[in-house]
Amino acid sequence: MNATFTHAENLTVNETFWTIDPVPGLEPTDLSKDPDYSGRVECLTDDQKHFSLKLSDVMKKDEHQFRFRIITNLGKERWWGKPGVQLRVTELLVEAPEKVTDGQTADLTCKTTCSLIDPTFIWYKNGRPLTTKTINNNQLHLQTVSSEDAGSYSCAVEGSQHLRSTAHSLRVRYPPKNVSVSISPSGEIVEGISVTLTCSSDANPPEKIYTWFKRSASIGEGKTYSIPNIRSEDSGEYTCQSLNDLGERRSTALQINVLCKLLVVV
């Protein structure tokens, strides 16, 4: 943003700075000292009384009226640059649901405030271009959403790929999957030792209940199931079932074979 100024010969310019949206009757704040503009503004002047403002990393919230202030050696001689510069910022924006459920369809739309003629839109997921999804004009269509579709989506217009939209995070809700049982200690299980079974699964929202089964009989709840003094009658198939708001799934069976201790009598 560029400006020029002149002043009477009896005046000396002590200070010049830019400000935004000045309020009559209130002394404005130097824009370079505003935390929202820290590191993003650079004010330049020269001997010919050229006065300019360089604004970096422009954002939509930078839409303001920018005006420069001149303060002279005489307290009452303070001047505004008029009419100032009204900054309008165009942007790309991704519109999409915040979350979608596994199996549903989802449409992500790339919107722009720019006036474009027959633009081609490019979509990105987690920063990488998408080439295997259905793209119709400015819309990305996810036919059957799965957990693999969760991620950060952004868009750009072909030819201006360096000007991407802000990222939109798509969260996918799904019932438990990859349910499995692990045992500690591993290896041979001998009578009398303590054994702990742990149930693991992947779910969104998180799991609410874990249920344990020996064969088809329910034997307990919780992420872990402990047998403190295991006996031969504890041998058998163990499974766990993971449940959240969207459904439940049971693990494959873990077979435990308990070995008897051998007593040597002398």
C-alpha positions as CSV (number, residue, x, y, z in Angstrom):
1,M,0.0,0.0,0.0
2,N,1.6,3.2,-1.2
3,A,1.1,6.9,-0.2
4,T,2.8,10.2,-0.4
5,F,2.7,13.3,1.8
6,T,3.8,16.9,2.0
7,H,3.9,19.3,4.9
8,A,4.5,23.0,5.7
9,E,8.2,24.1,6.0
10,N,7.8,25.1,9.6
11,L,6.9,21.5,10.6
12,T,9.1,18.5,11.3
13,V,7.8,15.0,11.0
14,N,8.6,13.1,14.2
15,E,6.7,9.9,13.6
16,T,4.9,8.1,10.9
17,F,3.0,4.8,11.2
18,W,0.1,2.8,9.7
19,T,-3.0,1.8,11.6
20,I,-6.4,0.2,10.9
21,D,-10.0,1.3,11.3
22,P,-9.2,4.6,13.1
23,V,-11.8,5.8,15.6
24,P,-12.4,9.6,15.7
25,G,-11.2,11.2,18.9
26,L,-8.9,8.2,19.9
27,E,-5.2,8.2,19.2
28,P,-4.5,5.2,17.0
29,T,-2.1,2.3,17.7
30,D,1.0,1.7,15.5
31,L,0.1,-1.4,13.5
32,S,3.6,-2.8,13.8
33,K,3.1,-3.0,17.5
34,D,-0.2,-4.9,17.2
35,P,0.3,-8.6,18.2
36,D,-1.9,-9.8,15.4
37,Y,0.5,-8.2,12.9
38,S,3.8,-8.9,14.6
39,G,6.4,-9.9,12.0
40,R,3.9,-9.4,9.1
41,V,4.2,-5.6,8.5
42,E,7.0,-3.6,7.2
43,C,6.8,0.2,6.9
44,L,9.0,2.0,4.4
45,T,9.7,5.7,3.8
46,D,12.2,7.6,1.6
47,D,13.5,11.2,1.2
48,Q,10.8,11.9,-1.4
49,K,8.1,11.4,1.3
50,H,6.9,8.2,-0.2
51,F,5.2,6.1,2.5
52,S,4.4,2.4,2.0
53,L,3.2,-0.6,4.0
54,K,4.1,-4.2,3.1
55,L,1.8,-6.8,4.6
56,S,2.8,-10.5,4.5
57,D,0.8,-13.7,4.9
58,V,-2.5,-11.9,4.2
59,M,-5.6,-13.5,5.7
60,K,-9.3,-13.0,5.5
61,K,-9.3,-11.3,8.9
62,D,-7.0,-8.6,7.5
63,E,-10.0,-6.9,5.8
64,H,-9.7,-3.4,7.3
65,Q,-9.3,0.2,6.3
66,F,-5.6,1.0,6.4
67,R,-4.5,4.6,7.0
68,F,-1.3,6.2,7.9
69,R,-0.6,8.7,10.7
70,I,1.8,11.6,10.7
71,I,2.9,13.2,14.0
72,T,4.9,16.4,13.8
73,N,6.9,18.5,16.2
74,L,3.8,20.6,17.0
75,G,1.5,18.6,19.2
76,K,-1.7,19.7,17.4
77,E,-0.3,19.1,14.0
78,R,-1.2,15.4,13.6
79,W,-2.5,14.2,10.3
80,W,-4.3,11.3,8.6
81,G,-3.7,10.0,5.2
82,K,-7.1,10.2,3.4
83,P,-9.1,8.4,2.3
84,G,-7.0,5.4,3.2
85,V,-6.9,1.9,1.7
86,Q,-9.9,-0.5,2.1
87,L,-8.4,-4.0,1.8
88,R,-10.6,-6.8,0.5
89,V,-9.3,-10.3,0.7
90,T,-10.5,-13.2,-1.4
91,E,-10.0,-16.7,-0.2
92,L,-10.6,-20.4,-0.8
93,L,-12.7,-22.2,1.7
94,V,-13.5,-25.9,2.2
95,E,-17.0,-26.7,3.3
96,A,-17.6,-30.2,4.6
97,P,-19.2,-31.9,7.6
98,E,-17.1,-32.0,10.7
99,K,-17.7,-35.7,11.1
100,V,-19.3,-38.4,9.0
101,T,-20.1,-42.1,9.8
102,D,-18.5,-45.1,8.2
103,G,-20.5,-46.2,5.1
104,Q,-22.1,-42.8,4.5
105,T,-21.4,-40.5,1.6
106,A,-19.7,-37.1,2.0
107,D,-19.3,-34.1,-0.2
108,L,-16.5,-31.5,0.3
109,T,-16.9,-28.2,-1.6
110,C,-14.2,-25.8,-2.5
111,K,-15.6,-22.3,-2.4
112,T,-14.0,-19.0,-3.5
113,T,-14.8,-15.4,-3.3
114,C,-12.8,-14.8,-6.4
115,S,-14.5,-14.3,-9.8
116,L,-13.0,-17.1,-11.9
117,I,-13.8,-18.3,-15.4
118,D,-14.1,-22.1,-15.8
119,P,-11.5,-22.9,-13.0
120,T,-10.1,-26.4,-12.4
121,F,-9.9,-27.3,-8.7
122,I,-7.2,-29.5,-7.2
123,W,-7.8,-31.3,-3.9
124,Y,-5.2,-32.3,-1.3
125,K,-5.4,-34.7,1.6
126,N,-2.8,-34.3,4.3
127,G,-0.8,-32.1,1.9
128,R,-0.8,-34.6,-1.0
129,P,-2.8,-34.2,-4.2
130,L,-5.8,-36.5,-4.5
131,T,-6.0,-38.4,-7.8
132,T,-8.2,-41.4,-7.0
133,K,-11.3,-39.7,-5.8
134,T,-14.3,-38.4,-7.8
135,I,-14.0,-34.6,-8.4
136,N,-16.9,-32.8,-10.0
137,N,-16.2,-29.1,-10.7
138,N,-15.5,-27.7,-7.2
139,Q,-16.8,-30.7,-5.3
140,L,-14.9,-33.8,-3.9
141,H,-17.3,-36.7,-3.6
142,L,-16.6,-39.6,-1.2
143,Q,-19.0,-42.3,-2.2
144,T,-18.6,-44.7,0.7
145,V,-16.7,-43.2,3.6
146,S,-14.3,-45.3,5.7
147,S,-11.9,-44.6,8.5
148,E,-9.1,-44.2,5.8
149,D,-10.8,-41.1,4.6
150,A,-10.2,-39.2,7.8
151,G,-7.6,-36.5,7.5
152,S,-6.9,-32.9,6.6
153,Y,-8.4,-31.6,3.3
154,S,-7.6,-28.5,1.3
155,C,-8.1,-27.2,-2.2
156,A,-6.5,-24.9,-4.8
157,V,-7.2,-23.6,-8.3
158,E,-5.0,-25.0,-11.1
159,G,-2.3,-22.5,-11.9
160,S,-2.3,-21.1,-8.4
161,Q,-1.5,-24.3,-6.4
162,H,0.7,-22.3,-4.0
163,L,-2.5,-20.5,-2.8
164,R,-4.3,-23.3,-1.0
165,S,-7.3,-23.0,1.2
166,T,-7.1,-23.4,4.9
167,A,-7.2,-27.1,5.8
168,H,-10.5,-28.8,6.9
169,S,-10.2,-31.8,9.3
170,L,-12.7,-34.6,8.4
171,R,-13.4,-37.0,11.2
172,V,-14.9,-40.4,10.5
173,R,-16.9,-42.3,13.0
174,Y,-16.8,-46.1,12.8
175,P,-17.6,-49.2,14.9
176,P,-14.8,-51.2,16.5
177,K,-12.4,-53.0,14.1
178,N,-9.1,-54.9,14.4
179,V,-10.1,-56.4,17.7
180,S,-7.4,-58.7,19.1
181,V,-6.4,-60.4,22.3
182,S,-2.8,-60.5,23.7
183,I,-1.5,-62.5,26.6
184,S,1.2,-61.8,29.2
185,P,3.4,-63.6,29.8
186,S,3.7,-65.2,26.4
187,G,5.0,-68.6,25.8
188,E,4.2,-71.7,27.8
189,I,1.6,-71.2,30.5
190,V,2.2,-73.3,33.6
191,E,-0.2,-73.9,36.5
192,G,0.1,-71.4,39.4
193,I,1.4,-68.4,37.5
194,S,-0.5,-65.1,37.0
195,V,-1.8,-64.4,33.5
196,T,-3.2,-61.2,32.0
197,L,-5.2,-60.9,28.8
198,T,-5.5,-57.5,27.1
199,C,-8.1,-56.5,24.5
200,S,-7.1,-54.0,21.8
201,S,-9.3,-52.4,19.1
202,D,-9.6,-49.4,16.9
203,A,-12.9,-47.4,17.2
204,N,-14.2,-43.8,16.9
205,P,-15.9,-42.8,19.1
206,P,-13.7,-44.7,21.6
207,E,-14.7,-48.0,23.0
208,K,-17.2,-48.0,25.9
209,I,-17.2,-51.6,27.0
210,Y,-15.0,-54.6,26.6
211,T,-16.6,-58.0,27.4
212,W,-14.6,-61.2,27.9
213,F,-15.8,-64.7,26.9
214,K,-14.5,-68.2,27.5
215,R,-15.9,-70.1,24.6
216,S,-19.5,-68.6,24.6
217,A,-19.8,-67.8,28.2
218,S,-19.3,-64.2,29.5
219,I,-16.6,-64.1,32.2
220,G,-16.0,-60.4,32.8
221,E,-15.6,-56.8,31.6
222,G,-12.8,-54.4,31.2
223,K,-9.8,-53.8,28.9
224,T,-7.9,-56.5,30.7
225,Y,-8.8,-59.9,32.2
226,S,-6.5,-61.4,34.8
227,I,-6.2,-65.0,36.1
228,P,-4.0,-64.7,39.2
229,N,-3.4,-68.4,39.8
230,I,-4.1,-70.2,36.6
231,R,-5.2,-73.9,36.7
232,S,-5.6,-76.6,34.1
233,E,-9.3,-76.1,34.1
234,D,-8.7,-72.5,32.8
235,S,-7.5,-73.9,29.5
236,G,-9.7,-73.0,26.6
237,E,-10.6,-70.4,24.0
238,Y,-10.8,-66.7,25.1
239,T,-12.2,-63.8,23.1
240,C,-13.1,-60.2,23.8
241,Q,-15.8,-58.0,22.4
242,S,-15.4,-54.3,21.9
243,L,-18.4,-52.0,21.8
244,N,-18.9,-48.3,21.1
245,D,-22.0,-46.2,20.1
246,L,-21.9,-47.5,16.5
247,G,-21.6,-51.2,17.1
248,E,-19.6,-54.1,18.4
249,R,-17.1,-56.6,17.2
250,R,-15.5,-59.7,18.7
251,S,-11.9,-60.8,18.4
252,T,-10.7,-64.1,17.0
253,A,-10.2,-66.7,19.7
254,L,-7.0,-67.1,21.7
255,Q,-6.3,-70.7,22.8
256,I,-4.8,-71.1,26.2
257,N,-3.3,-74.5,27.1
258,V,-2.3,-74.7,30.8
259,L,0.6,-77.2,31.5
260,C,0.6,-79.1,34.7
261,K,3.5,-78.8,37.1
262,L,5.5,-82.0,37.6
263,L,6.4,-82.9,41.1
264,V,9.5,-84.9,41.7
265,V,9.3,-87.0,44.8
266,V,12.6,-88.4,46.2
